[in-house]
Amino acid sequence: MVLEAIATINQAVNNFVWGIPAMVCIIGVGLLLSVRTGFLQIRKFPYAIKTTIGRMFHKKDASDGAMTPFQAVCTALAGTVGTGNIAGVAGAIAIGGPGAVFWMWCSALLGMCTKFAEVTLAVHFRERSAAGEWVGGPMYYIKNGLGKHWQFLAVLYSLFGVLTVFGTGNATQVNTIVAAIDTALTEFNVVGQNALSTLNLVVGIVVAMLVAMVLLGGIKRIGSVSERLVPFMALFYIVLAVGVVILNIQRFPAVIEAIFAGAFNPAAFTGGTIGSLFISMQKGVSRGIFSNEAGLGTGSIAHACADTKKPVKQGMFGIFEVFADTIVICTLTAMVILCSGTTVNYGTAAGAELTISGFTTTYGGWASIFTAVALCCFAFSTIIGWGLYGSRFIAFLCRSDKVVRPFFVVYSFVSILGATMDLGLMWSIADTFNGLMSIPNLIALLLLSGTVAQLTKEYFEKEKV
């Protein structure tokens, strides 16, 4: 009875946090920031791509306690590009129809400016920790950018963050790794059902050891692993997905029509199962926000570690990040599902299995192995990224760096639980706390929007670009 009551209360809070009010607030703040910066994400998009992609190939060593700008964006993408890009998009299409993809693009357009603002503020208001590392993010731009009467928001943000990292950032990701490996092995009858529980434990222990090795190596090792893993996994997935589109190119025009026309008339493309424009819009926007995390502020924590003296220039990586995550990777996931011709049961919940079906329908059963590899890379990168975020949250709350290493050890062991246990309600609650993180961050972005506009204006006047 107690658990049922908690589940009911959590579901009500979750529906509010991830529902219409939250989306209106996130879109509203994104629109305000876009207006105050003169729609920077459109006006300066070529400059943003030139600045970000161009700097990726400039190899240099970062100063002590910092990452290179490229390592910072890879670490941020590590926490952002995860299973939501595969399972989240599938769920949006199944419940909202093909038109949900259009609304996902719309949310990304505003999300680019929101992420730009978060990164710019994080670098501008960051500070050095006692260990000599750059630390920043929403809790620090609230602390250093707003008056003392707003400090409680920084505490709330960090508290919600600590409560969500173990679930959203770790255990659910390990569950995805285990499920992907189990599916691939059973597809070819490599391992029997009875042996899977033992295998899952082994996988959990291996992941825990790898996570500990990376995180305990400090900011330098986190950045080094991220800059190698993220480009590999992104390119690997993009090549696989583009292959699906090319092999099914005859369906591509109809898919594009379904996305644009279905955004306003879902019933025409879902057999009447989904007839609500509102549902299509809600699923597209919410999945877009959930995927790129614009409005949550978490990615800015990694960017604050960058070895740079120009907050606005680093902010351009925020624009690139949302573009890469949502416009590129999420769109390709949608194309895999819609172009492959795999059956979509509209109006019913769906997850990663729908995306995997898109690959196997095109390539055959062997593609489940490659999809499993992609899912493992996506999930592991998310664990690493959120491990860094969690260490910043706990250090801010405890006002000490001494708690970071013990946190990393505990965080690593959670991987074993995630691989071997069904933790149901706990992760649903973690998802709610994840959404609650957006509230303090959005208030801070609203109050500091003038600072973002001023920093942006000064930067472009000085750089003359």
Phi, psi and chi 1 to 4 in degrees:
 res  aa     phi    psi   chi1   chi2   chi3   chi4
   1 MET       -  -41.9  -70.4  -66.1  -69.5      -
   2 VAL   -65.3  -44.9  174.4      -      -      -
   3 LEU   -64.2  -37.7  -71.8  177.6      -      -
   4 GLU   -64.7  -40.0  -70.4  179.5    3.9      -
   5 ALA   -65.6  -42.4      -      -      -      -
   6 ILE   -63.1  -42.7  -66.8  173.7      -      -
   7 ALA   -62.6  -40.4      -      -      -      -
   8 THR   -65.3  -45.8  -57.8      -      -      -
   9 ILE   -63.8  -44.5  -66.4  170.6      -      -
  10 ASN   -61.8  -40.1  178.2   69.6      -      -
  11 GLN   -63.6  -38.9 -171.9   59.9   44.7      -
  12 ALA   -65.6  -43.9      -      -      -      -
  13 VAL   -66.4  -41.0  175.7      -      -      -
  14 ASN   -62.7  -41.6 -166.3  -72.4      -      -
  15 ASN   -62.6  -33.5  -70.7  -20.3      -      -
  16 PHE   -75.0  -47.4  174.5   79.7      -      -
  17 VAL   -63.0  -43.4  169.2      -      -      -
  18 TRP  -100.1   12.5  -72.3  108.1      -      -
  19 GLY   -97.0 -156.2      -      -      -      -
  20 ILE   -60.6  -47.4  -58.0  -56.4      -      -
  21 PRO   -56.0  -43.5  -25.4   35.9      -      -
  22 ALA   -65.8  -43.3      -      -      -      -
  23 MET   -64.3  -39.1  -75.5 -169.1  -66.9      -
  24 VAL   -62.1  -42.4  168.8      -      -      -
  25 CYS   -65.0  -45.4  -69.4      -      -      -
  26 ILE   -65.1  -45.0  -69.2  174.1      -      -
  27 ILE   -66.2  -40.2  -69.4  172.2      -      -
  28 GLY   -61.8  -45.4      -      -      -      -
  29 VAL   -65.6  -40.8  170.2      -      -      -
  30 GLY   -61.5  -39.2      -      -      -      -
  31 LEU   -68.5  -41.8 -174.5   58.6      -      -
  32 LEU   -61.3  -47.2  172.6   67.1      -      -
  33 LEU   -63.5  -36.8  -70.5  165.5      -      -
  34 SER   -64.0  -43.9  -63.4      -      -      -
  35 VAL   -65.6  -44.6  170.2      -      -      -
  36 ARG   -69.5  -22.4  -63.0 -156.5   70.0  166.5
  37 THR  -103.8    9.9   58.4      -      -      -
  38 GLY    66.8   39.3      -      -      -      -
  39 PHE    49.3   57.7  -76.9   88.0      -      -
  40 LEU   -54.7  -38.8  178.5   83.3      -      -
  41 GLN   -64.3  -21.7   70.3  -87.2   41.8      -
  42 ILE   -96.8  -48.6  -60.5  173.6      -      -
  43 ARG   -61.9  -39.2 -172.3  166.5   48.8   89.1
  44 LYS  -113.2   21.5  -65.1  -67.3 -176.0 -178.8
  45 PHE   -60.2  -45.9 -177.1   74.5      -      -
  46 PRO   -58.0  -39.1  -24.6   35.4      -      -
  47 TYR   -66.0  -39.9  174.1   76.0      -      -
  48 ALA   -62.0  -44.6      -      -      -      -
  49 ILE   -66.6  -43.1  -63.7  -59.0      -      -
  50 LYS   -61.9  -43.4  177.1 -175.3  174.7 -177.2
  51 THR   -66.9  -42.5  -58.7      -      -      -
  52 THR   -78.9  -55.6   53.0      -      -      -
  53 ILE   -64.5  -36.7  -65.6  179.9      -      -
  54 GLY   -62.0  -40.1      -      -      -      -
  55 ARG   -76.1  -17.8  -70.4  167.5   76.1 -169.5
  56 MET   -63.0  -29.1  -72.0 -179.9 -176.0      -
  57 PHE   -97.5    3.3  -59.5  101.7      -      -
  58 HIS   -93.4   95.8  -67.7  166.8      -      -
  59 LYS   -75.5  128.0  -69.5  -69.5 -176.4 -178.7
  60 LYS  -155.4  158.6   69.1  168.2 -172.4  174.4
  61 ASP   -89.1  139.5  -65.9  -33.7      -      -
  62 ALA   -83.0  156.0      -      -      -      -
  63 SER   -69.5  169.4   60.8      -      -      -
  64 ASP   -59.1  138.2  -68.3  -20.0      -      -
  65 GLY    75.2   18.1      -      -      -      -
  66 ALA  -142.7  167.1      -      -      -      -
  67 MET  -111.2  162.7  -60.8  178.0 -178.9      -
  68 THR   -70.9  157.4   66.6      -      -      -
  69 PRO   -54.7  -36.8  -29.3   37.4      -      -
  70 PHE   -67.9  -41.2  179.0   51.4      -      -
  71 GLN   -62.8  -37.0  -71.4  176.2  -23.8      -
  72 ALA   -63.2  -46.0      -      -      -      -
  73 VAL   -69.2  -34.4   74.0      -      -      -
  74 CYS   -66.5  -39.1  -76.2      -      -      -
  75 THR   -66.5  -40.7  -55.3      -      -      -
  76 ALA   -63.6  -44.1      -      -      -      -
  77 LEU   -65.7  -31.1  -81.5  169.4      -      -
  78 ALA   -60.0  -41.2      -      -      -      -
  79 GLY   -77.5  -23.1      -      -      -      -
  80 THR   -93.7  -49.0  -57.0      -      -      -
  81 VAL   -77.8  102.8  177.6      -      -      -
  82 GLY  -142.4 -154.9      -      -      -      -
  83 THR   -65.1  -20.3   55.2      -      -      -
  84 GLY   -61.0  -29.7      -      -      -      -
  85 ASN   -69.1  -24.3  -64.0   76.8      -      -
  86 ILE  -102.0  -54.7  -63.2  175.8      -      -
  87 ALA   -78.6  -38.3      -      -      -      -
  88 GLY   -63.9  -43.2      -      -      -      -
  89 VAL   -65.7  -41.5  175.3      -      -      -
  90 ALA   -59.8  -42.8      -      -      -      -
  91 GLY   -64.2  -39.2      -      -      -      -
  92 ALA   -63.9  -42.1      -      -      -      -
  93 ILE   -69.3  -41.1  -67.8  173.0      -      -
  94 ALA   -64.5  -39.2      -      -      -      -
  95 ILE   -91.3  -33.2  -59.2  -63.4      -      -
  96 GLY  -106.8   -5.7      -      -      -      -
  97 GLY    81.3  174.0      -      -      -      -
  98 PRO   -57.7  -30.3  -22.9   33.6      -      -
  99 GLY   -61.8  -19.4      -      -      -      -
 100 ALA   -60.9  -28.4      -      -      -      -
 101 VAL   -63.9  -39.1  178.8      -      -      -
 102 PHE   -60.7  -45.7  173.2   83.0      -      -
 103 TRP   -70.6  -25.8  -62.1  113.5      -      -
 104 MET   -64.4  -41.5 -166.3 -179.3  -61.5      -
 105 TRP   -62.5  -41.7  -68.3  -22.5      -      -
 106 CYS   -61.9  -43.6  -67.8      -      -      -
 107 SER   -65.1  -34.4   71.8      -      -      -
 108 ALA   -67.8  -35.9      -      -      -      -
 109 LEU   -59.8  -44.6 -174.8   62.5      -      -
 110 LEU   -76.9  -33.4  -65.8  176.6      -      -
 111 GLY   -62.6  -28.5      -      -      -      -
 112 MET   -58.8  -43.2  -73.3 -178.9 -167.1      -
 113 CYS   -73.4  -36.9 -163.8      -      -      -
 114 THR   -60.8  -45.7  -56.6      -      -      -
 115 LYS   -66.8  -38.5 -159.5   91.5  173.0 -154.4
 116 PHE   -57.6  -45.4  162.6   79.1      -      -
 117 ALA   -64.4  -43.1      -      -      -      -
 118 GLU   -60.7  -46.6  -68.8  170.3  -14.0      -
 119 VAL   -66.5  -43.6  175.0      -      -      -
 120 THR   -59.6  -46.8  -60.2      -      -      -
 121 LEU   -66.4  -38.6  -69.7  171.6      -      -
 122 ALA   -62.3  -41.7      -      -      -      -
 123 VAL   -73.7  -39.2  175.6      -      -      -
 124 HIS   -65.6  -39.0 -177.7   66.4      -      -
 125 PHE  -105.9   14.6  -71.8  111.7      -      -
 126 ARG   -72.4  170.8   65.5 -174.7  176.9  177.9
 127 GLU  -148.4  168.3   58.0 -174.1   57.8      -
 128 ARG   -88.0  136.1  -73.4  -80.6 -171.7 -177.0
 129 SER   -81.7  173.0   69.3      -      -      -
 130 ALA   -62.3  -26.0      -      -      -      -
 131 ALA   -84.3   -0.9      -      -      -      -
 132 GLY    88.7    7.3      -      -      -      -
 133 GLU   -93.1  148.2  -65.3 -178.6  -15.5      -
 134 TRP   -71.1  129.5  -79.2  119.3      -      -
 135 VAL  -127.6  141.0  -68.4      -      -      -
 136 GLY  -167.6 -174.3      -      -      -      -
 137 GLY   129.3 -174.8      -      -      -      -
 138 PRO   -53.1  -41.6  -30.3   37.8      -      -
 139 MET   -64.9  -29.0   53.0  -79.3 -162.6      -
 140 TYR   -86.0  -34.4  -72.9   95.9      -      -
 141 TYR   -77.8  -17.0   55.0   70.6      -      -
 142 ILE   -74.0  -47.0  -68.7  171.0      -      -
 143 LYS   -62.9  -46.8  172.7 -170.2  170.4 -173.4
 144 ASN   -95.9  -13.5  -61.2  -35.2      -      -
 145 GLY  -104.0  -24.0      -      -      -      -
 146 LEU  -112.6  165.5  -60.1  176.3      -      -
 147 GLY   -71.2  171.9      -      -      -      -
 148 LYS   -63.9  -21.5   60.9 -179.3 -179.6  179.9
 149 HIS   -70.8  -12.3  -62.1  -61.6      -      -
 150 TRP  -105.1    4.6  -63.3   97.6      -      -
 151 GLN   -63.0  -26.5  -60.2  -56.9  -62.0      -
 152 PHE   -62.6  -26.5   72.5   96.7      -      -
 153 LEU   -65.6  -37.1  -70.0  177.1      -      -
 154 ALA   -65.0  -40.4      -      -      -      -
 155 VAL   -66.1  -44.3  175.3      -      -      -
 156 LEU   -60.6  -44.4  -81.9  177.5      -      -
 157 TYR   -60.0  -47.6 -177.1   84.5      -      -
 158 SER   -66.0  -38.0  -62.4      -      -      -
 159 LEU   -64.6  -47.6 -177.3   60.7      -      -
 160 PHE   -60.5  -36.6  -69.5  144.4      -      -
 161 GLY   -63.4  -46.4      -      -      -      -
 162 VAL   -61.7  -38.3  169.3      -      -      -
 163 LEU   -71.8  -18.2  -68.6  171.4      -      -
 164 THR  -104.8  -20.8 -165.0      -      -      -
 165 VAL   -63.3  -36.4  -68.1      -      -      -
 166 PHE   -68.9  -32.4  -63.8  103.2      -      -
 167 GLY   -89.0  -67.0      -      -      -      -
 168 THR   -62.5  -41.3  -57.0      -      -      -
 169 GLY   -86.2  -19.0      -      -      -      -
 170 ASN  -128.0  -72.8 -170.3  -30.7      -      -
 171 ALA   -60.5  -42.5      -      -      -      -
 172 THR   -66.2  -32.0   52.7      -      -      -
 173 GLN   -69.2  -40.7  -54.9  -62.1  -31.6      -
 174 VAL   -65.9  -37.6  179.5      -      -      -
 175 ASN   -56.9  -39.7 -101.0  -47.5      -      -
 176 THR   -66.4  -41.8  -58.6      -      -      -
 177 ILE   -59.8  -47.7  -68.4  174.4      -      -
 178 VAL   -61.9  -45.7  166.7      -      -      -
 179 ALA   -62.7  -40.5      -      -      -      -
 180 ALA   -65.3  -43.8      -      -      -      -
 181 ILE   -66.1  -44.5  -66.9  174.4      -      -
 182 ASP   -59.9  -42.6  -70.2   -7.5      -      -
 183 THR   -63.6  -45.0  -59.5      -      -      -
 184 ALA   -64.1  -41.1      -      -      -      -
 185 LEU   -71.6  -41.5  -67.6  177.3      -      -
 186 THR   -71.4  -26.4   53.8      -      -      -
 187 GLU   -57.1  -35.6  179.1   81.0   23.0      -
 188 PHE  -112.0   15.2  -61.9   96.1      -      -
 189 ASN    55.4   36.0  -63.9  -43.5      -      -
 190 VAL   -73.9  -38.3  175.6      -      -      -
 191 VAL  -129.5  136.5  176.8      -      -      -
 192 GLY   -76.8  164.9      -      -      -      -
 193 GLN   -60.6  -35.9  -70.1  -66.8  -31.2      -
 194 ASN   -66.7  -28.2  -65.4  -27.9      -      -
 195 ALA   -86.8   -9.8      -      -      -      -
 196 LEU   -66.0  -37.0  -74.1 -179.1      -      -
 197 SER   -63.4  -40.2   58.0      -      -      -
 198 THR   -66.5  -42.7  -57.3      -      -      -
 199 LEU   -60.7  -41.8  175.4   65.3      -      -
 200 ASN   -61.4  -39.3  -67.6  -13.1      -      -
 201 LEU   -63.4  -43.4  174.7   60.8      -      -
 202 VAL   -62.3  -44.5  172.4      -      -      -
 203 VAL   -60.3  -43.5  170.5      -      -      -
 204 GLY   -60.1  -42.6      -      -      -      -
 205 ILE   -66.0  -43.3  -67.1  172.1      -      -
 206 VAL   -62.7  -45.4  170.5      -      -      -
 207 VAL   -62.2  -42.9  171.5      -      -      -
 208 ALA   -59.3  -43.0      -      -      -      -
 209 MET   -65.0  -42.8  -68.2  171.5   62.7      -
 210 LEU   -65.7  -42.4  -69.6  173.7      -      -
 211 VAL   -62.1  -44.6  169.7      -      -      -
 212 ALA   -62.4  -43.4      -      -      -      -
 213 MET   -60.1  -40.9  -75.0  171.4   59.0      -
 214 VAL   -73.0  -51.4  174.5      -      -      -
 215 LEU   -68.2  -40.2  -65.2  179.7      -      -
 216 LEU   -70.6  -12.6  -70.1  171.1      -      -
 217 GLY   -76.8   -6.9      -      -      -      -
 218 GLY    86.7 -175.8      -      -      -      -
 219 ILE   -61.5  -34.1 -160.4   74.0      -      -
 220 LYS   -65.3  -44.9  -66.5  -79.0 -170.5 -177.3
 221 ARG   -70.8  -37.3 -172.6  176.4  -62.6  169.4
 222 ILE   -59.3  -46.1  -66.8  171.1      -      -
 223 GLY   -65.0  -40.4      -      -      -      -
 224 SER   -65.1  -44.6  179.0      -      -      -
 225 VAL   -66.2  -42.5  170.2      -      -      -
 226 SER   -62.9  -40.9  -63.8      -      -      -
 227 GLU   -70.5  -16.9   75.0  171.9  -19.0      -
 228 ARG   -93.7  -41.4  -72.1  169.8  173.6   78.1
 229 LEU   -74.8  -45.8  177.2   60.4      -      -
 230 VAL   -63.3  -51.1  170.9      -      -      -
 231 PRO   -59.9  -37.9  -24.2   35.5      -      -
 232 PHE   -62.3  -51.0  162.9   75.9      -      -
 233 MET   -68.2  -35.6   74.0  179.9 -167.6      -
 234 ALA   -66.7  -47.6      -      -      -      -
 235 LEU   -65.3  -39.8  -72.7  173.2      -      -
 236 PHE   -58.6  -48.0  179.3   75.9      -      -
 237 TYR   -69.2  -41.0 -172.5   74.0      -      -
 238 ILE   -61.6  -44.1  -72.5  169.1      -      -
 239 VAL   -61.6  -45.7  168.6      -      -      -
 240 LEU   -60.3  -44.7  -83.2  178.3      -      -
 241 ALA   -69.2  -43.4      -      -      -      -
 242 VAL   -61.1  -35.9  169.0      -      -      -
 243 GLY   -60.0  -40.4      -      -      -      -
 244 VAL   -61.7  -44.1  172.2      -      -      -
 245 VAL   -63.6  -45.3  176.0      -      -      -
 246 ILE   -63.2  -42.8  -67.7  172.9      -      -
 247 LEU   -70.7  -18.1  -68.2  172.3      -      -
 248 ASN  -122.0   34.4  -63.3  -77.7      -      -
 249 ILE   -60.0  -25.8 -164.4   66.9      -      -
 250 GLN   -65.3  -23.1   73.4  -82.3    4.9      -
 251 ARG   -88.8  -12.1  -67.4 -165.5 -179.2  100.8
 252 PHE   -58.6  -47.8 -174.0   72.4      -      -
 253 PRO   -58.1  -41.5  -25.3   36.2      -      -
 254 ALA   -66.3  -34.5      -      -      -      -
 255 VAL   -66.1  -45.1  167.3      -      -      -
 256 ILE   -60.7  -41.9  -64.3  -60.8      -      -
 257 GLU   -62.1  -42.2 -179.9 -171.7   -2.7      -
 258 ALA   -63.5  -36.0      -      -      -      -
 259 ILE   -68.4  -48.6  -70.8  173.1      -      -
 260 PHE   -75.6  -47.5  -78.1   93.5      -      -
 261 ALA   -71.5  -36.4      -      -      -      -
 262 GLY   -67.5  -19.7      -      -      -      -
 263 ALA   -64.2  -27.6      -      -      -      -
 264 PHE  -113.2  -15.4  -56.8   95.9      -      -
 265 ASN  -141.6   72.4 -176.4   19.5      -      -
 266 PRO   -58.8  -34.8  -20.8   31.8      -      -
 267 ALA   -59.4  -30.5      -      -      -      -
 268 ALA   -67.2  -19.5      -      -      -      -
 269 PHE  -120.7    3.2  -61.5   92.1      -      -
 270 THR  -123.9   17.7   60.5      -      -      -
 271 GLY    65.4   24.4      -      -      -      -
 272 GLY    82.4   -4.4      -      -      -      -
 273 THR   -64.4  -41.7  -54.5      -      -      -
 274 ILE  -114.1  110.5  -60.2  166.7      -      -
 275 GLY  -115.7    3.1      -      -      -      -
 276 SER  -101.7  119.6  171.5      -      -      -
 277 LEU   -60.2  -37.5  165.2   63.1      -      -
 278 PHE   -60.2  -43.8  175.7   75.4      -      -
 279 ILE   -66.6  -42.9  -68.9  176.5      -      -
 280 SER   -60.3  -44.4 -179.7      -      -      -
 281 MET   -65.7  -45.2 -175.3 -174.7  -61.7      -
 282 GLN   -60.8  -46.7  179.7 -170.4   15.2      -
 283 LYS   -67.5  -40.4  -71.1  -57.9  173.7 -176.5
 284 GLY   -64.8  -46.9      -      -      -      -
 285 VAL   -66.6  -46.6  171.8      -      -      -
 286 SER   -65.5  -40.2   63.0      -      -      -
 287 ARG   -69.3  -34.6  -70.8  -60.0   91.4 -175.0
 288 GLY   -63.5  -45.7      -      -      -      -
 289 ILE   -64.1  -43.6  -68.6  168.6      -      -
 290 PHE   -62.9  -34.7 -174.9   79.3      -      -
 291 SER   -75.0  -51.9  174.3      -      -      -
 292 ASN   -89.8   -9.3   58.8   50.7      -      -
 293 GLU    61.4   17.6  -63.4  179.4   10.4      -
 294 ALA   -66.6  120.9      -      -      -      -
 295 GLY   110.7  -22.6      -      -      -      -
 296 LEU   -86.5  -28.6  -65.8 -176.5      -      -
 297 GLY    83.3   -3.9      -      -      -      -
 298 THR   -64.2  -40.7   45.3      -      -      -
 299 GLY   -60.5  -29.1      -      -      -      -
 300 SER   -66.7  -20.9   68.1      -      -      -
 301 ILE   -63.1  -40.6  -62.8  171.8      -      -
 302 ALA   -71.3  -41.4      -      -      -      -
 303 HIS   -63.6  -29.5  -75.2  -76.5      -      -
 304 ALA   -64.6  -17.3      -      -      -      -
 305 CYS   -83.7   -5.2  -56.8      -      -      -
 306 ALA   -68.0  142.6      -      -      -      -
 307 ASP   -83.5   81.6 -174.9   11.6      -      -
 308 THR  -147.9  153.9  179.8      -      -      -
 309 LYS  -111.9    6.5  -63.7  178.8 -179.7  178.1
 310 LYS  -122.5   96.7  -61.8  178.0  178.9  179.3
 311 PRO   -56.8  -43.2  -24.8   34.0      -      -
 312 VAL   -66.4  -38.5  172.3      -      -      -
 313 LYS   -64.1  -41.0 -165.7  169.6 -173.6  178.0
 314 GLN   -67.6  -31.9 -171.8   66.1   27.1      -
 315 GLY   -60.1  -26.2      -      -      -      -
 316 MET   -61.7  -28.4  -67.5  -65.0  154.4      -
 317 PHE   -65.3  -28.4  -84.1  110.3      -      -
 318 GLY   -63.7  -40.8      -      -      -      -
 319 ILE   -63.4  -47.4  -65.3  174.7      -      -
 320 PHE   -61.5  -38.6  169.6   77.4      -      -
 321 GLU   -61.3  -48.0 -165.9  177.4  -50.4      -
 322 VAL   -66.3  -39.2  175.2      -      -      -
 323 PHE   -60.2  -48.7  175.8   78.2      -      -
 324 ALA   -66.1  -42.3      -      -      -      -
 325 ASP   -70.0  -52.1  176.0   88.5      -      -
 326 THR   -96.0  -51.1  -54.1      -      -      -
 327 ILE   -67.7  -36.6  -57.6  -61.8      -      -
 328 VAL   -92.6  -65.7  176.4      -      -      -
 329 ILE   -70.8  -45.5  -63.5  177.6      -      -
 330 CYS   -64.7  -38.3  -75.3      -      -      -
 331 THR   -63.4  -41.9  -61.9      -      -      -
 332 LEU   -64.5  -36.9  -75.6  172.9      -      -
 333 THR   -60.8  -43.9  -62.5      -      -      -
 334 ALA   -60.8  -41.3      -      -      -      -
 335 MET   -65.9  -36.5  -68.0  -59.4  163.8      -
 336 VAL   -60.1  -43.3  166.7      -      -      -
 337 ILE   -70.7  -47.4  -65.2  167.8      -      -
 338 LEU   -81.0  -35.0  -62.5  171.3      -      -
 339 CYS   -80.1  -28.3  -72.5      -      -      -
 340 SER   -68.9  -24.8   66.0      -      -      -
 341 GLY    85.3    7.2      -      -      -      -
 342 THR   -64.0  150.5 -171.5      -      -      -
 343 THR   -71.7  127.2  -58.4      -      -      -
 344 VAL  -112.1  116.9 -179.6      -      -      -
 345 ASN   -85.2   86.2  -64.1  -44.9      -      -
 346 TYR   -61.5  141.7  -68.8  110.7      -      -
 347 GLY    91.5   -4.1      -      -      -      -
 348 THR  -119.1  153.6   59.9      -      -      -
 349 ALA   -66.6  144.4      -      -      -      -
 350 ALA  -146.4  159.0      -      -      -      -
 351 GLY  -140.1 -144.6      -      -      -      -
 352 ALA   -59.7  -27.0      -      -      -      -
 353 GLU   -61.6  -30.1   71.6  -78.8   -6.4      -
 354 LEU   -69.4  -41.3  179.1   56.7      -      -
 355 THR   -66.3  -43.1  -53.3      -      -      -
 356 ILE   -60.2  -39.5  -66.6  172.5      -      -
 357 SER   -61.2  -36.3  176.4      -      -      -
 358 GLY   -62.7  -41.0      -      -      -      -
 359 PHE   -68.9  -47.1  -77.9  110.6      -      -
 360 THR   -69.6  -31.0   54.6      -      -      -
 361 THR   -62.3  -35.4  -60.9      -      -      -
 362 THR   -85.7  -48.4  -59.4      -      -      -
 363 TYR   -95.5  -21.5  -65.4  124.0      -      -
 364 GLY   104.8  174.2      -      -      -      -
 365 GLY   -59.1  -29.8      -      -      -      -
 366 TRP   -62.3  -21.8   61.5  -91.4      -      -
 367 ALA   -65.7  -19.4      -      -      -      -
 368 SER   -62.5  -28.2   62.1      -      -      -
 369 ILE   -67.2  -47.1  -62.2  174.1      -      -
 370 PHE   -66.7  -36.7  -67.7   94.1      -      -
 371 THR   -65.2  -38.2  -50.0      -      -      -
 372 ALA   -62.7  -41.1      -      -      -      -
 373 VAL   -61.8  -44.8  172.4      -      -      -
 374 ALA   -61.6  -45.3      -      -      -      -
 375 LEU   -62.3  -40.2  -83.2  167.6      -      -
 376 CYS   -62.9  -43.7  -70.2      -      -      -
 377 CYS   -63.9  -45.7  -70.5      -      -      -
 378 PHE   -59.5  -48.1  -83.0   40.3      -      -
 379 ALA   -66.7  -43.9      -      -      -      -
 380 PHE   -63.8  -39.9 -176.2   74.6      -      -
 381 SER   -63.4  -36.8   72.0      -      -      -
 382 THR   -64.8  -40.9  -59.8      -      -      -
 383 ILE   -59.5  -43.5  -63.7  170.2      -      -
 384 ILE   -65.0  -47.9  -61.8  -57.1      -      -
 385 GLY   -60.0  -45.8      -      -      -      -
 386 TRP   -72.2  -23.7  -84.5   84.5      -      -
 387 GLY   -63.1  -42.4      -      -      -      -
 388 LEU   -62.8  -45.3  172.3   64.8      -      -
 389 TYR   -59.6  -45.2  -57.8  160.9      -      -
 390 GLY   -60.7  -38.6      -      -      -      -
 391 SER   -64.6  -35.5   69.5      -      -      -
 392 ARG   -69.7  -39.1  -64.0  -59.6 -166.3 -124.8
 393 PHE   -62.6  -49.6  -63.0  143.5      -      -
 394 ILE   -68.2  -37.3 -162.5   76.5      -      -
 395 ALA   -66.7  -38.1      -      -      -      -
 396 PHE   -66.6  -42.6 -176.9   85.5      -      -
 397 LEU   -68.1  -39.8  -71.2  171.8      -      -
 398 CYS   -89.0   -8.2  -62.8      -      -      -
 399 ARG    54.1   38.8  -59.2 -178.5 -174.0  -80.5
 400 SER  -157.3  141.2  171.8      -      -      -
 401 ASP   -82.2  -10.1  -69.9  -31.2      -      -
 402 LYS   -68.6  -18.5  -66.5 -179.4  179.9  179.0
 403 VAL   -86.4   -8.0  -63.6      -      -      -
 404 VAL   -66.8  -50.3  170.6      -      -      -
 405 ARG   -64.0  -45.0  -67.3 -176.7   71.6   82.4
 406 PRO   -59.0  -37.5  -25.9   35.2      -      -
 407 PHE   -61.0  -44.5  165.0   80.5      -      -
 408 PHE   -59.5  -39.2  -77.2  150.7      -      -
 409 VAL   -65.1  -47.8  172.6      -      -      -
 410 VAL   -62.8  -44.6  173.7      -      -      -
 411 TYR   -59.2  -39.8 -177.7   79.3      -      -
 412 SER   -64.9  -42.4  -59.8      -      -      -
 413 PHE   -65.6  -24.7  -87.4  105.6      -      -
 414 VAL   -61.8  -25.6  169.5      -      -      -
 415 SER   -59.2  -35.6  -62.3      -      -      -
 416 ILE   -67.3  -41.8  -60.3  175.2      -      -
 417 LEU   -62.8  -43.0  -63.0  177.4      -      -
 418 GLY   -62.4  -29.3      -      -      -      -
 419 ALA   -84.1  -20.6      -      -      -      -
 420 THR  -119.7  -11.2   56.3      -      -      -
 421 MET  -124.4  152.1  -63.5  177.2   65.7      -
 422 ASP   -95.7  104.1  179.6   11.4      -      -
 423 LEU  -103.1    8.5  -57.2  169.4      -      -
 424 GLY    15.5  -93.4      -      -      -      -
 425 LEU   -59.9  -36.6  177.5   60.0      -      -
 426 MET   -58.8  -40.8 -178.4  178.7  176.4      -
 427 TRP   -76.7  -27.3  -54.0  140.3      -      -
 428 SER   -66.1  -38.7  178.1      -      -      -
 429 ILE   -67.7  -39.8  -67.1  172.7      -      -
 430 ALA   -61.1  -37.9      -      -      -      -
 431 ASP   -63.1  -37.2 -173.4   42.3      -      -
 432 THR   -65.7  -45.5  -59.3      -      -      -
 433 PHE   -63.0  -34.2  -77.0  123.5      -      -
 434 ASN   -59.3  -44.7 -168.6   15.2      -      -
 435 GLY   -67.1  -36.1      -      -      -      -
 436 LEU   -64.3  -24.3  -73.6  170.9      -      -
 437 MET   -60.2  -28.9  -67.9  170.4   66.8      -
 438 SER   -68.2  -27.2   66.9      -      -      -
 439 ILE   -64.1  -55.9  -61.8  174.4      -      -
 440 PRO   -60.2  -37.0  -19.3   31.1      -      -
 441 ASN   -66.2  -43.4 -176.3   52.5      -      -
 442 LEU   -65.9  -37.2  -70.8  173.2      -      -
 443 ILE   -62.3  -43.9  -66.9  172.4      -      -
 444 ALA   -64.1  -43.1      -      -      -      -
 445 LEU   -62.1  -38.8  -70.4  175.8      -      -
 446 LEU   -63.2  -47.0 -176.6   65.7      -      -
 447 LEU   -72.1  -26.5  -64.6  173.6      -      -
 448 LEU  -103.1   10.8  -68.0  169.3      -      -
 449 SER   -60.7  -33.8   60.4      -      -      -
 450 GLY   -64.5  -37.9      -      -      -      -
 451 THR   -64.5  -41.8  -56.7      -      -      -
 452 VAL   -60.8  -46.3  175.0      -      -      -
 453 ALA   -62.1  -41.4      -      -      -      -
 454 GLN   -67.1  -45.7 -175.3   62.6   31.9      -
 455 LEU   -61.6  -40.4  -72.1  170.7      -      -
 456 THR   -64.8  -45.8  -56.3      -      -      -
 457 LYS   -61.2  -46.5  179.6 -178.2  177.2 -177.7
 458 GLU   -63.7  -39.3  -69.2  174.1   -4.6      -
 459 TYR   -64.0  -48.9  173.9   79.5      -      -
 460 PHE   -74.0  -26.1  -75.2  105.9      -      -
 461 GLU   -68.7  -37.5  -76.0  179.1  -10.1      -
 462 LYS   -74.8  -44.0 -176.7  177.9  179.8 -179.2
 463 GLU   -79.2  -23.6  -64.7  -66.5  -39.2      -
 464 LYS    54.7   51.9  -66.8 -177.9  173.1   57.5
 465 VAL  -124.4      -  -69.0      -      -      -
